[in-house]
């Protein structure tokens, strides 16, 4: 004979489950849990096969740096460019920031890094300070090239010296992996 749950017990379990879900969705602890889960499931990004790579249709994108100076994307044409769209409120963005910082530390003299956010510079800089990060932050003044438009963040693109998008990653990635570094190093030889 199987025992059935009493209506009171079942109601209590349902309420407890709803409270737990609300706690995970709407509190800072929930954000922490989401960040940690994202860090557990990240993989090294893959480069796009040559036949599937898209060349940027335009370099007419304009950005603003934290000092208010206008930055022209076309000035980086002919260089390897790493573009990351992110926000301070985005758990997947936050999850990948430590690996981005390590990559930036080692490649900032070889690669142009653009960390693009629509958050205010005060908010972005306070976040970076709190997390002990020193990434160069930009705000868009105009729309990015069509090939880099995304409604999802984080969205990261790597553009080679010829203007081809060699990496297009939507979502969290392990940017500081040996395999990604090897791929990046290969592009310096080209």
C-alpha positions in Angstrom: 0.0 0.0 0.0 1.5 3.4 -1.0 1.3 6.4 1.1 -0.2 9.5 -0.4 0.8 13.0 0.6 -1.7 15.0 2.6 -3.0 18.1 0.9 -1.3 20.3 3.6 2.1 18.7 3.1 1.8 19.0 -0.7 0.8 22.7 -0.3 3.7 23.3 2.0 6.1 21.7 -0.5 4.7 23.8 -3.4 5.0 27.0 -1.4 8.6 26.2 -0.3 9.5 25.5 -3.9 8.1 28.8 -5.1 9.8 30.7 -2.3 13.1 29.0 -3.3 12.7 29.9 -6.9 11.8 33.5 -6.1 14.9 33.6 -3.8 17.1 32.4 -6.6 15.6 34.7 -9.2 15.3 38.0 -7.3 18.1 38.2 -4.7 21.8 38.7 -4.9 22.4 35.2 -3.7 20.5 34.1 -6.8 22.8 36.1 -9.0 25.8 34.5 -7.3 24.3 31.1 -8.0 23.7 31.9 -11.6 27.3 33.2 -12.0 28.8 30.1 -10.5 26.6 27.8 -12.7 27.7 29.7 -15.8 31.4 29.2 -14.7 30.8 25.5 -14.4 29.4 25.1 -17.9 31.8 27.2 -20.0 33.9 25.9 -22.8 36.6 27.4 -24.9 35.2 29.3 -27.9 35.7 27.8 -31.4 36.9 29.7 -34.4 34.6 29.9 -37.4 35.7 27.6 -40.3 37.2 29.8 -43.1 34.4 29.1 -45.6 31.8 30.3 -43.0 33.6 33.5 -41.9 31.9 36.8 -42.7 33.8 39.9 -43.6 32.7 43.1 -41.8 30.6 45.2 -44.2 31.6 48.4 -42.4 34.1 49.9 -40.1 32.0 53.1 -39.5 31.2 52.2 -35.9 31.8 55.0 -33.3 32.3 54.5 -29.6 33.1 56.6 -26.5 35.7 55.7 -24.0 35.5 56.3 -20.2 37.2 59.7 -20.7 34.5 60.9 -23.1 36.8 60.6 -26.1 35.2 59.5 -29.4 36.8 56.3 -30.7 36.5 55.2 -34.4 36.4 51.5 -35.1 37.9 52.2 -38.5 41.2 53.2 -36.8 41.7 49.5 -35.8 41.3 48.2 -39.3 44.2 45.8 -40.1 44.6 44.7 -36.4 43.1 41.8 -34.5 40.1 43.2 -32.6 38.4 41.5 -29.6 34.9 43.0 -29.0 32.8 41.9 -26.0 29.3 43.2 -25.4 28.4 43.0 -21.7 26.5 44.5 -18.8 27.0 44.8 -15.1 23.6 43.1 -14.4 24.2 40.1 -16.6 25.3 36.9 -14.7 26.8 35.2 -17.8 28.8 38.4 -18.5 30.1 38.5 -14.9 30.9 34.8 -15.0 33.4 35.2 -17.9 35.0 38.4 -16.7 37.9 36.7 -14.8 38.9 34.8 -17.9 38.6 37.9 -20.0 40.8 39.8 -17.6 43.6 37.2 -17.8 43.4 37.2 -21.6 43.5 41.0 -21.6 46.5 41.0 -19.3 48.6 38.9 -21.6 47.4 40.2 -25.0 46.6 43.9 -24.5 49.8 44.8 -26.5 48.9 42.6 -29.4 45.1 42.8 -29.7 42.6 45.7 -29.6 40.1 45.0 -26.8 36.8 46.7 -26.8 34.5 45.9 -23.8 31.2 47.6 -24.9 28.3 48.3 -22.5 25.2 50.5 -22.5 25.6 50.8 -18.7 26.8 54.2 -17.5 30.5 54.6 -17.1 30.0 55.2 -13.3 28.2 51.9 -13.0 30.6 50.0 -15.2 33.7 51.4 -13.5 32.3 50.8 -10.0 31.6 47.2 -11.0 35.1 46.7 -12.5 36.7 48.2 -9.3 34.6 46.0 -7.0 35.6 42.9 -9.1 39.2 44.0 -9.3 39.2 44.2 -13.1 40.9 46.8 -15.3 39.3 46.3 -18.7 38.9 49.2 -21.2 35.2 50.0 -21.3 33.4 51.8 -24.2 29.8 52.9 -24.9 28.4 52.8 -28.4 27.6 56.1 -30.1 26.4 54.4 -33.3 25.3 50.8 -34.2 28.0 48.2 -34.6 28.6 46.6 -38.0 25.6 44.5 -39.0 27.5 41.3 -38.6 28.1 42.0 -34.9 24.5 43.0 -33.9 23.1 40.8 -31.2 20.1 41.0 -28.9 21.8 38.7 -26.4 24.8 39.3 -24.1 27.4 38.4 -23.6 28.2 38.5 -27.3 31.9 38.4 -28.3 33.5 38.7 -31.7 37.1 38.4 -32.8 38.0 40.2 -36.0 41.2 39.3 -37.9 43.6 41.7 -39.7 41.6 41.2 -42.9 38.3 42.2 -41.3 36.9 38.7 -41.1 34.9 37.6 -38.0 36.9 34.6 -36.9 35.0 34.1 -33.6 31.3 34.9 -32.9 30.3 33.6 -29.5 27.0 34.3 -27.8 27.0 33.4 -24.2 29.7 32.6 -21.6 33.0 31.2 -22.7 36.4 30.3 -21.2 38.5 32.9 -23.0 41.7 32.2 -21.2 41.9 28.5 -22.3 45.1 27.1 -23.9 43.2 26.2 -27.0 41.8 29.7 -27.6 45.2 31.3 -26.9 46.8 28.9 -29.5 44.2 29.9 -32.1 44.8 33.6 -31.3 48.6 33.1 -31.6 48.1 31.5 -35.0 46.4 34.6 -36.3 49.5 36.7 -35.4 51.5 34.6 -37.8 49.1 35.3 -40.7 
